[in-house]
Every structure is written in C-alpha cells, then in structure tokens.
Amino acid sequence: MLRLPHDGLAQALAYELTARERRSAARLIEERARTRRPLAYLLKEAWLGEHRFYVDGRVIVPRSFIAELLRDRLSPWLPRSREVRRALDLCTGSGCLAVLLASAFPHAAIDATDVSRSALAVARRNLRAYRLGRRVRLSRRDLFAGLKPARYDLIVANPPYVAATAMRGLPPEYRHEPRLALDGGRDGLDFARRILLEARDFLRPRGLLVVEVGHNRSRLERAFPRLPLIWPETSAGYDCVFLLGREDLPG
C-alpha cells in the first residue's frame, strides 16, 4: 500500500497510482464498505496534526480536541512562563495525548493511565515509536486511584463521555471501537464528575485541569452551576473541552 507523507497530501493529488497500488486501494475500499470498520483500524494508523499513531481495535481512534489546545501549550490559560514539571494524562488510550504533552512540554515528566490493559499495550507501542519510554510512565489505574496527591502542574483527560441514549444510536463505525472507552453513563458525565470532584487533591497550587466532554457543556454546567468553567474554542465550537484551575475546583 502506498504511504504518502501526511503533510504532503495536497501536493500528491496528481500522483498516478500503479496497477498494484490501485488493486491494493480497491481491496481497502471494499473492506471498508463491507465491514464498516474505521479506516484507521484498516490502515493501523491515525493522525493528530503532524503526529502519527499506531491504532487497532483495542483503542478508540485518536480524535481529541485537546490536541488543538496543546499546539499553543494551553496559552493563555497556562502562561509560557509557567514551567510544567509534571503532567498527568487520564484515560490515555493509545497514548496520543501523552505524546503531545511530551512534545508541548519538553521538560515535563508525564504519567499516563488507563483502566484497560490492552489499551496500555497500544500506548506502549506508540511511546516506543516516539522514544518516550523514559519520560512517560504508563500505569493501569481507575482514574486517580493509587496516585500521589499534590503532584501535577497539569492534568488532561479525554474520558468516555457518550450518553446512554447516544450509545444506542451509534453508527456501525463507532461500534467497532471499545465500548469501555466511549460509554459515559446515563448522561455521559460519569467520568467527568469523578474527575472534577477528585482532581484538586492531585494538582499543585495554580495547577490546571483540562477535560474533554464532547458536546456536553450544557449538561455539565447544570450539574456544576457554581464552577467557573472555561470553555476554549476548538474546531468543534465552545462546548467540547473545559479548563479549570486548581483553586476553583471543588475541595
């Protein structure tokens, strides 16, 4: 199968496929249409910006909007003068956000956790590809369980956030992804609630929490009406990712 540089796709539009490449592409298209498996699983790769990640059916396909915010190192909410010495990636899945954290904050040590052993195996493969085995420490945990308190300058999380009604209506492509990584409970906020109620103990003073919740802004604001949640703009709007400083988190 022909592999083109991700940043050179536009320039490659005039490329003429060989007969062998056309046959390979036709087989791929046929399998995609027949099985409805995500293309990333068929190719065993997915991209977040310029970063390539290995993926298979053990993890969801990387698509976090937090990746967009990390391009500018979470500025202005995390001043560039503020050195991130230690960061935590909850629900790491394929390890994609852990890799992006390491890229954005080159002097930070990073812990990345997931409850799924099989997902951690995929994350380990991606960390090896980026030679981050010494900077990023993987561990199997249920959110904050077993972690040391008052440790992190930054916590990011892309937890399961699909509500029960939406889970029942997911298209076939999403049904190939691990339910464990998608199902956020009755209203999609089971994990977001737990993170909000526990995160303060694990952040250092002036630390920052960043959590992705899909398009669940209105539900979260109804659940926590007194929290001064910050909703930065992403390519999907102002309702997918929230930020909150340690001092504003529930005690």
Backbone bond lengths (Angstrom), bond angles and torsions (degrees), N, CA, C in turn:
res aa  C-N    CA-C-N  psi(-1)  N-CA   C-N-CA  omega(-1)  CA-C   N-CA-C  phi
1 M - - - 1.459 - - 1.534 109.21 -
2 L 1.315 116.78 133.34 1.452 121.91 179.42 1.526 110.47 -67.32
3 R 1.345 116.78 132.94 1.462 121.67 176.25 1.523 108.46 -114.61
4 L 1.328 116.36 120.37 1.454 121.12 179.48 1.521 109.40 -107.58
5 P 1.322 118.50 146.54 1.461 120.62 176.20 1.527 110.18 -58.59
6 H 1.343 116.89 134.60 1.458 120.92 -176.22 1.517 111.96 -59.20
7 D 1.337 116.90 -37.45 1.455 119.90 -178.27 1.525 112.96 -84.27
8 G 1.335 116.61 2.96 1.453 119.50 -179.47 1.515 113.98 -118.29
9 L 1.334 116.60 18.88 1.462 120.10 -176.26 1.522 111.91 -64.12
10 A 1.338 117.25 -41.94 1.466 119.68 -178.51 1.525 110.98 -61.92
11 Q 1.332 115.78 -41.35 1.463 119.99 -179.77 1.528 111.94 -70.23
12 A 1.338 116.00 -18.90 1.459 119.76 -175.64 1.527 113.18 -92.40
13 L 1.333 117.26 3.59 1.457 119.75 -176.52 1.534 112.50 -61.71
14 A 1.309 116.84 -29.00 1.466 120.10 -178.78 1.531 112.60 -84.76
15 Y 1.321 117.20 -2.00 1.468 120.51 -178.76 1.529 110.01 -65.66
16 E 1.308 117.06 132.56 1.466 121.34 179.53 1.527 109.16 -98.80
17 L 1.326 115.37 122.08 1.454 120.70 -178.07 1.525 111.05 -69.54
18 T 1.320 115.28 145.73 1.458 120.29 172.37 1.525 108.53 -77.24
19 A 1.317 116.45 168.16 1.462 120.41 179.17 1.531 110.51 -60.12
20 R 1.319 117.52 -39.55 1.464 120.83 179.58 1.524 111.15 -65.81
21 E 1.319 116.16 -40.43 1.462 120.31 179.26 1.525 110.93 -67.87
22 R 1.331 117.50 -36.28 1.465 120.30 177.50 1.519 110.62 -64.77
23 R 1.325 117.72 -40.81 1.472 121.04 178.72 1.528 110.28 -64.57
24 S 1.323 115.33 -42.10 1.464 119.23 178.98 1.522 111.17 -63.48
25 A 1.332 116.77 -43.31 1.463 121.07 179.43 1.527 110.74 -64.85
26 A 1.333 117.00 -39.85 1.463 120.54 179.69 1.526 110.96 -63.57
27 R 1.339 117.18 -40.51 1.468 120.00 177.68 1.524 110.94 -63.91
28 L 1.312 115.63 -39.19 1.460 120.01 179.86 1.527 110.96 -65.87
29 I 1.320 116.81 -43.31 1.468 121.41 179.16 1.520 110.46 -64.03
30 E 1.327 116.25 -40.99 1.463 119.98 179.96 1.521 110.97 -63.96
31 E 1.332 117.10 -43.94 1.462 119.95 179.66 1.519 111.61 -65.93
32 R 1.311 115.93 -38.80 1.471 120.02 178.27 1.528 110.61 -61.48
33 A 1.323 117.16 -45.16 1.464 120.82 -178.85 1.530 111.70 -70.46
34 R 1.320 116.62 -35.60 1.471 120.45 -176.22 1.518 112.02 -75.67
35 T 1.314 117.94 -42.90 1.460 121.47 -173.21 1.514 113.50 -96.90
36 R 1.328 117.34 -20.86 1.469 123.57 -174.05 1.525 111.70 60.72
37 R 1.320 117.72 21.30 1.459 120.68 174.25 1.527 109.20 -71.42
38 P 1.325 118.44 142.73 1.466 120.10 177.98 1.520 111.46 -56.74
39 L 1.313 115.95 142.15 1.463 120.84 -179.29 1.527 111.16 -57.28
40 A 1.328 116.34 -35.69 1.466 119.33 -179.80 1.523 111.53 -59.02
41 Y 1.335 117.54 -36.05 1.464 120.21 178.40 1.525 111.44 -69.94
42 L 1.310 116.51 -36.04 1.462 120.00 179.73 1.527 110.53 -69.83
43 L 1.324 116.64 -37.65 1.459 121.02 -179.70 1.525 112.61 -86.00
44 K 1.340 116.12 -15.45 1.471 122.53 -175.02 1.535 111.37 60.92
45 E 1.330 116.06 35.22 1.456 119.75 177.08 1.521 110.30 -159.61
46 A 1.326 114.86 152.42 1.460 122.67 174.31 1.514 107.65 -147.00
47 W 1.325 115.94 157.67 1.469 121.03 -175.59 1.522 110.18 -122.97
48 L 1.323 115.61 139.21 1.458 123.09 164.82 1.521 106.00 -120.58
49 G 1.322 116.48 105.73 1.457 119.65 -173.26 1.514 109.90 60.70
50 E 1.322 116.99 -126.69 1.458 121.74 -177.99 1.519 112.67 -91.00
51 H 1.310 117.73 4.66 1.458 121.59 -175.93 1.531 110.98 -101.04
52 R 1.312 114.42 127.62 1.466 121.18 178.54 1.522 109.71 -98.42
53 F 1.341 116.05 139.65 1.456 121.14 179.55 1.527 110.51 -131.49
54 Y 1.322 114.73 140.39 1.462 119.90 171.02 1.529 108.23 -74.01
55 V 1.330 117.31 135.30 1.462 121.62 175.91 1.521 109.76 -141.48
56 D 1.316 114.91 152.59 1.464 121.81 169.23 1.522 107.08 -150.88
57 G 1.316 117.46 -170.89 1.460 121.44 -172.48 1.511 115.57 -66.24
58 R 1.324 118.22 -2.28 1.468 120.48 177.82 1.519 112.76 -81.25
59 V 1.332 117.73 -12.81 1.469 121.90 -178.20 1.520 109.47 -136.32
60 I 1.343 115.58 157.71 1.455 117.88 172.28 1.525 109.37 -72.36
61 V 1.303 115.77 157.96 1.461 121.10 178.21 1.531 108.74 -69.61
62 P 1.333 119.33 126.56 1.478 120.89 -179.29 1.522 111.62 -58.09
63 R 1.351 115.39 128.05 1.466 120.25 178.92 1.523 110.77 -159.86
64 S 1.315 117.54 34.44 1.457 120.70 -173.75 1.523 112.30 -77.45
65 F 1.330 115.70 135.36 1.467 120.77 175.15 1.527 111.31 -75.06
66 I 1.318 117.46 -15.38 1.466 119.71 174.43 1.520 109.95 -61.29
67 A 1.333 116.77 -30.48 1.471 120.30 178.65 1.519 111.24 -57.11
68 E 1.332 117.52 -36.71 1.462 120.48 179.46 1.526 110.95 -64.78
69 L 1.319 117.49 -38.86 1.459 121.66 -178.09 1.528 111.76 -72.72
70 L 1.322 116.61 -28.08 1.459 120.05 -179.92 1.526 112.43 -73.47
71 R 1.323 117.43 -18.14 1.472 119.32 178.24 1.528 110.63 -59.06
72 D 1.336 116.96 -35.03 1.466 121.81 178.31 1.521 111.27 -104.66
73 R 1.321 116.84 21.62 1.465 122.21 177.20 1.529 111.45 54.53
74 L 1.347 115.72 38.37 1.463 122.05 176.56 1.529 112.68 60.50
75 S 1.302 116.93 23.09 1.463 121.34 174.72 1.540 108.89 -73.17
76 P 1.304 119.02 140.36 1.471 130.07 8.55 1.530 113.87 -94.09
77 W 1.330 117.49 1.44 1.464 119.08 -174.54 1.523 111.91 -72.02
78 L 1.321 115.78 -24.20 1.455 120.74 173.70 1.521 106.43 -119.61
79 P 1.325 118.58 98.38 1.479 120.84 -174.90 1.521 111.41 -55.70
80 R 1.316 116.23 143.93 1.460 120.42 -179.66 1.532 111.57 -63.29
81 S 1.323 115.76 -22.36 1.458 118.50 177.68 1.523 112.32 -74.54
82 R 1.339 115.35 -14.59 1.466 119.84 -178.85 1.531 109.55 -86.04
83 E 1.312 116.44 116.37 1.466 120.29 -179.75 1.526 109.64 -83.29
84 V 1.306 115.86 126.87 1.461 121.40 174.87 1.521 107.64 -89.36
85 R 1.300 115.26 110.57 1.466 120.07 -178.99 1.526 112.41 -92.53
86 R 1.334 114.73 -30.06 1.458 118.13 -179.09 1.521 108.89 -147.66
87 A 1.338 116.10 133.75 1.460 121.76 -179.28 1.521 109.83 -131.47
88 L 1.318 115.40 156.44 1.463 122.57 -179.51 1.518 109.33 -127.79
89 D 1.324 115.85 131.63 1.467 122.70 175.26 1.518 107.90 -113.84
90 L 1.345 116.25 106.36 1.456 121.36 178.34 1.525 110.30 -85.72
91 C 1.339 116.13 145.07 1.475 120.95 179.38 1.522 109.86 58.20
92 T 1.313 116.68 52.13 1.462 121.27 -169.45 1.522 114.01 -66.97
93 G 1.337 118.84 -26.41 1.466 120.10 179.09 1.515 111.61 59.36
94 S 1.318 117.05 -118.16 1.462 122.90 -179.25 1.522 113.04 -72.65
95 G 1.327 117.01 -6.16 1.466 120.66 -177.12 1.514 113.59 84.72
96 C 1.322 117.93 8.72 1.466 120.39 -173.06 1.524 112.22 -62.78
97 L 1.337 117.68 -44.35 1.461 118.39 -178.99 1.526 111.60 -71.23
98 A 1.316 117.70 -30.60 1.462 119.87 175.30 1.524 110.49 -62.42
99 V 1.332 116.38 -41.44 1.472 120.69 177.19 1.525 110.42 -63.85
100 L 1.320 117.55 -43.24 1.460 120.64 -179.33 1.526 111.50 -68.61
101 L 1.323 117.17 -34.34 1.462 119.99 174.58 1.524 110.40 -62.60
102 A 1.329 116.25 -44.01 1.462 120.28 179.60 1.520 111.35 -63.02
103 S 1.326 116.65 -34.18 1.457 120.73 178.70 1.530 111.25 -72.91
104 A 1.326 116.82 -41.73 1.466 121.03 -177.54 1.517 112.43 -72.43
105 F 1.346 115.95 -33.18 1.468 120.66 -176.61 1.529 108.71 -126.41
106 P 1.326 116.31 81.21 1.472 120.66 -169.33 1.522 115.10 -66.04
107 H 1.322 118.61 -12.15 1.460 120.41 179.31 1.528 112.50 -104.17
108 A 1.323 116.26 5.81 1.465 120.15 -176.00 1.525 111.56 -91.59
109 A 1.324 115.22 142.87 1.458 121.67 166.47 1.527 107.29 -91.62
110 I 1.322 116.72 139.25 1.465 120.52 -170.54 1.524 110.17 -127.14
111 D 1.328 115.19 132.28 1.461 122.12 169.39 1.521 107.81 -102.23
112 A 1.319 116.59 135.11 1.466 121.60 178.79 1.523 108.13 -130.06
113 T 1.323 116.57 126.94 1.455 120.52 -174.15 1.521 111.49 -126.35
114 D 1.319 114.33 155.14 1.462 121.48 174.00 1.513 107.30 -158.27
115 V 1.322 116.37 152.02 1.459 120.32 178.95 1.528 111.56 -82.90
116 S 1.334 117.20 -14.77 1.459 122.33 -175.67 1.530 111.82 -96.19
117 R 1.335 116.70 120.00 1.466 120.63 176.83 1.525 111.17 -62.49
118 S 1.333 116.80 -40.51 1.462 119.71 -177.67 1.522 111.30 -67.48
119 A 1.335 117.69 -35.89 1.459 119.97 176.42 1.528 110.73 -65.48
120 L 1.325 116.80 -39.71 1.456 120.22 179.40 1.520 111.66 -64.13
121 A 1.323 117.54 -30.98 1.462 120.33 176.36 1.527 110.72 -64.38
122 V 1.333 117.03 -39.24 1.460 120.58 176.38 1.526 110.12 -68.21
123 A 1.331 116.82 -43.22 1.469 120.07 178.44 1.520 110.62 -59.42
124 R 1.315 116.86 -40.59 1.475 120.39 -179.45 1.529 110.13 -61.67
125 R 1.311 116.70 -38.93 1.465 120.65 178.83 1.525 110.68 -63.74
126 N 1.326 117.13 -41.55 1.465 119.88 179.77 1.522 111.93 -69.81
127 L 1.312 117.10 -35.71 1.466 119.41 177.16 1.523 110.91 -65.16
128 R 1.321 116.64 -37.82 1.471 119.52 176.21 1.519 110.71 -63.05
129 A 1.338 116.24 -41.07 1.467 119.88 -178.94 1.524 111.44 -61.77
130 Y 1.326 117.04 -33.69 1.462 121.17 -179.81 1.531 112.29 -98.02
131 R 1.315 116.44 7.28 1.469 122.44 177.53 1.526 111.39 55.03
132 L 1.316 115.03 48.24 1.460 120.78 -177.35 1.523 112.67 -114.80
133 G 1.312 116.30 14.50 1.457 119.80 -176.68 1.513 114.26 -57.70
134 R 1.332 117.71 -29.08 1.468 120.45 -179.16 1.516 113.10 -86.76
135 R 1.334 117.13 -24.00 1.471 120.15 -177.07 1.518 113.11 -94.30
136 V 1.321 116.77 -26.92 1.459 121.08 -177.15 1.527 108.67 -113.64
137 R 1.312 115.92 122.58 1.459 121.07 -179.65 1.522 109.11 -106.13
138 L 1.326 116.31 120.97 1.452 122.11 178.87 1.529 110.22 -92.67
139 S 1.338 115.70 144.46 1.461 119.33 173.18 1.525 109.57 -154.14
140 R 1.322 115.05 150.82 1.462 120.74 179.59 1.521 109.10 -89.79
141 R 1.315 116.52 113.18 1.457 121.38 -177.70 1.529 110.05 -148.37
142 D 1.316 114.59 154.12 1.458 122.35 172.02 1.522 107.08 -92.42
143 L 1.324 115.78 94.86 1.463 123.35 -175.05 1.535 110.85 52.92
144 F 1.345 118.67 -116.61 1.469 120.53 -171.72 1.533 113.89 -88.68
145 A 1.312 117.30 -0.07 1.466 120.19 -173.33 1.529 111.16 -55.80
146 G 1.319 116.52 124.77 1.450 121.87 175.56 1.512 115.77 83.04
147 L 1.320 118.42 -0.51 1.468 120.54 179.00 1.528 110.49 -85.96
148 K 1.316 115.98 154.29 1.461 120.74 179.97 1.524 109.99 -80.53
149 P 1.323 117.34 139.74 1.477 120.35 -179.06 1.519 112.56 -74.65
150 A 1.355 113.97 165.28 1.474 123.07 175.33 1.520 112.07 48.29
151 R 1.317 116.22 48.43 1.462 120.39 -171.06 1.522 113.76 -114.27
152 Y 1.338 118.25 -28.71 1.462 120.89 -165.07 1.528 112.90 -112.21
153 D 1.327 114.72 141.77 1.461 121.46 171.56 1.526 111.06 -83.06
154 L 1.322 115.95 -24.85 1.460 121.42 -174.98 1.519 109.44 -148.40
155 I 1.322 116.10 132.63 1.465 122.41 173.24 1.516 107.89 -124.83
156 V 1.326 117.51 127.25 1.462 122.28 173.69 1.522 108.58 -119.75
157 A 1.317 115.70 150.09 1.465 119.80 179.82 1.522 109.70 -151.92
158 N 1.313 115.26 134.63 1.458 122.16 170.69 1.529 106.48 -122.57
159 P 1.350 116.62 74.93 1.459 120.81 -173.42 1.524 112.04 -81.44
160 P 1.327 117.65 172.40 1.471 119.50 172.20 1.529 109.84 -59.07
161 Y 1.351 116.99 135.25 1.468 118.42 -178.13 1.528 112.82 -145.11
162 V 1.327 118.19 16.38 1.465 120.39 178.24 1.526 108.86 -84.58
163 A 1.331 116.93 126.21 1.464 121.84 -179.36 1.526 110.85 -71.82
164 A 1.325 115.74 160.50 1.466 121.27 -174.98 1.524 112.22 -58.22
165 T 1.335 117.40 -43.85 1.461 119.66 -179.90 1.525 111.03 -64.29
166 A 1.327 117.31 -38.82 1.461 120.94 178.98 1.531 110.78 -69.61
167 M 1.329 117.42 -34.92 1.463 120.30 178.08 1.528 110.36 -58.53
168 R 1.310 116.49 -39.39 1.464 120.07 -178.22 1.520 112.11 -68.95
169 G 1.326 117.03 -22.07 1.462 119.70 -177.52 1.516 114.37 -107.01
170 L 1.327 117.95 13.67 1.462 119.78 -177.94 1.527 111.18 -64.09
171 P 1.327 118.10 141.26 1.462 120.89 175.44 1.526 110.38 -67.65
172 P 1.334 117.57 163.19 1.471 121.09 -175.00 1.524 113.83 -55.48
173 E 1.338 117.40 -35.89 1.466 119.79 -178.74 1.524 111.33 -56.95
174 Y 1.318 117.18 -44.15 1.459 120.64 -177.69 1.528 111.84 -72.77
175 R 1.327 116.94 -24.43 1.464 119.63 179.42 1.523 112.07 -71.85
176 H 1.326 117.29 -13.15 1.462 120.62 173.38 1.525 111.90 -80.41
177 E 1.331 116.69 -14.82 1.458 120.46 -179.22 1.534 109.56 -85.66
178 P 1.339 117.96 155.58 1.462 120.38 -177.63 1.532 111.66 -60.99
179 R 1.326 115.90 124.59 1.469 119.93 178.42 1.524 110.66 -58.74
180 L 1.320 116.40 -35.18 1.456 121.91 -179.14 1.523 112.21 -56.66
181 A 1.337 116.47 -30.83 1.464 121.18 -177.08 1.524 112.93 -90.50
182 L 1.325 117.69 -4.42 1.463 121.49 -176.53 1.521 113.51 -114.21
183 D 1.321 117.35 -40.16 1.460 123.22 -168.41 1.526 111.33 -73.26
184 G 1.325 115.59 109.61 1.457 121.57 -179.07 1.512 114.21 -99.70
185 G 1.339 117.63 15.10 1.458 120.68 178.67 1.510 113.13 89.10
186 R 1.310 115.40 -168.22 1.461 121.52 -171.52 1.525 112.31 -52.76
187 D 1.333 117.05 -50.28 1.467 119.93 -177.58 1.526 112.53 -109.88
188 G 1.325 117.62 7.23 1.460 121.47 178.84 1.516 114.82 85.06
189 L 1.329 118.06 1.08 1.463 121.24 -172.32 1.528 114.09 -113.41
190 D 1.330 118.49 11.69 1.465 119.99 -178.36 1.531 111.62 -53.54
191 F 1.318 116.64 -46.62 1.464 120.59 -175.68 1.530 111.15 -78.85
192 A 1.313 117.40 -37.58 1.461 120.17 178.44 1.523 110.82 -61.10
193 R 1.329 117.12 -40.72 1.464 120.02 177.45 1.523 111.02 -60.36
194 R 1.311 116.36 -48.26 1.462 120.00 -178.68 1.527 111.08 -60.60
195 I 1.314 115.97 -42.45 1.469 119.86 -179.49 1.525 110.49 -63.59
196 L 1.328 116.85 -45.69 1.465 120.58 -179.51 1.528 111.93 -61.74
197 L 1.316 117.45 -38.52 1.453 121.41 -175.75 1.523 113.12 -80.07
198 E 1.333 117.55 -16.48 1.462 120.17 -175.81 1.526 113.66 -113.58
199 A 1.319 118.50 -19.14 1.467 121.25 -168.04 1.525 113.37 -64.30
200 R 1.321 117.80 -33.45 1.472 120.09 -175.34 1.524 112.05 -54.52
201 D 1.318 116.78 -39.25 1.467 120.56 -177.17 1.520 112.93 -66.70
202 F 1.318 117.81 -17.62 1.463 120.63 -173.85 1.527 113.08 -107.77
203 L 1.310 116.63 -0.46 1.462 121.07 178.69 1.525 110.54 -101.41
204 R 1.304 115.65 145.25 1.453 121.21 170.87 1.533 109.25 -75.53
205 P 1.318 118.07 164.75 1.467 119.79 175.25 1.534 111.23 -53.25
206 R 1.318 114.97 135.55 1.470 124.27 -178.19 1.525 112.28 67.50
207 G 1.326 116.41 16.07 1.456 119.86 175.60 1.513 111.86 -70.65
208 L 1.332 116.49 165.20 1.471 121.96 -173.81 1.523 110.77 -127.34
209 L 1.335 115.37 136.26 1.465 122.98 174.68 1.521 109.37 -108.43
210 V 1.336 116.73 132.97 1.466 122.51 179.64 1.527 107.81 -130.56
211 V 1.331 116.85 120.91 1.467 120.76 -174.62 1.524 110.14 -134.45
212 E 1.317 115.25 136.20 1.469 121.02 175.38 1.523 109.08 -95.67
213 V 1.334 116.50 135.21 1.469 120.30 -177.21 1.526 112.24 -133.38
214 G 1.321 118.34 20.70 1.460 119.21 -177.53 1.520 109.72 65.68
215 H 1.326 116.92 -147.05 1.468 120.20 178.11 1.524 109.48 -96.32
216 N 1.318 116.23 51.99 1.460 121.32 -174.49 1.528 112.82 -109.56
217 R 1.309 117.06 23.11 1.466 119.66 -177.23 1.528 112.41 -56.66
218 S 1.317 117.56 -49.69 1.467 119.67 -174.81 1.531 110.60 -63.23
219 R 1.322 117.29 -39.29 1.464 119.68 178.27 1.521 111.40 -64.35
220 L 1.319 116.56 -42.95 1.460 119.93 -177.95 1.525 110.94 -67.51
221 E 1.316 117.08 -39.96 1.462 119.85 179.28 1.526 111.53 -67.10
222 R 1.337 117.69 -32.04 1.466 119.40 174.69 1.526 111.03 -69.44
223 A 1.335 115.72 -34.85 1.466 119.93 -179.26 1.526 112.15 -74.23
224 F 1.352 116.75 -31.83 1.466 121.69 -178.40 1.528 109.48 -130.61
225 P 1.332 117.41 67.56 1.471 119.82 -171.77 1.520 114.04 -66.48
226 R 1.324 119.16 -18.72 1.459 121.07 -175.67 1.523 113.33 -96.01
227 L 1.320 117.90 -6.22 1.461 119.80 -178.56 1.528 110.23 -82.40
228 P 1.328 117.84 134.07 1.469 120.94 179.13 1.531 111.41 -81.76
229 L 1.310 115.77 63.97 1.464 120.94 -176.89 1.525 111.01 -63.85
230 I 1.314 115.88 137.70 1.466 122.59 176.48 1.522 107.81 -104.78
231 W 1.341 115.95 129.93 1.465 120.73 -178.00 1.529 109.19 -117.67
232 P 1.327 119.06 91.49 1.471 120.62 -179.26 1.525 111.24 -69.90
233 E 1.293 115.25 155.59 1.461 119.92 178.23 1.529 110.21 -74.63
234 T 1.335 115.45 134.42 1.459 122.60 169.83 1.525 107.80 -124.74
235 S 1.302 116.73 179.46 1.464 119.89 179.13 1.523 112.22 -64.95
236 A 1.334 117.66 -13.54 1.466 121.57 178.12 1.520 112.67 -101.27
237 G 1.329 117.64 1.97 1.455 119.97 178.81 1.513 112.78 116.90
238 Y 1.342 114.82 -156.25 1.467 121.21 -175.12 1.527 112.30 -111.65
239 D 1.311 118.48 27.28 1.465 118.52 -174.21 1.529 113.77 -133.68
240 C 1.330 118.01 17.27 1.463 120.28 -174.16 1.520 114.12 -107.50
241 V 1.315 117.93 -31.54 1.469 122.52 -175.21 1.523 108.58 -131.64
242 F 1.344 116.25 133.03 1.452 118.83 173.88 1.515 110.96 -118.18
243 L 1.340 115.48 154.23 1.455 123.69 176.45 1.519 108.18 -123.62
244 L 1.325 115.26 148.63 1.447 120.04 177.53 1.522 108.41 -155.63
245 G 1.325 115.83 132.07 1.457 120.39 177.64 1.520 110.94 -76.66
246 R 1.331 115.92 156.43 1.455 120.79 -177.38 1.528 111.94 -55.79
247 E 1.311 117.55 -41.48 1.456 121.18 -175.77 1.531 113.01 -67.95
248 D 1.336 117.09 -17.38 1.461 121.03 178.53 1.521 113.28 -97.91
249 L 1.319 117.51 -3.69 1.450 120.95 -179.64 1.533 111.09 -78.15
250 P 1.327 116.63 153.56 1.475 118.58 175.84 1.513 111.24 -57.46
251 G 1.322 117.21 139.76 1.453 121.68 -177.74 1.517 111.75 -85.10
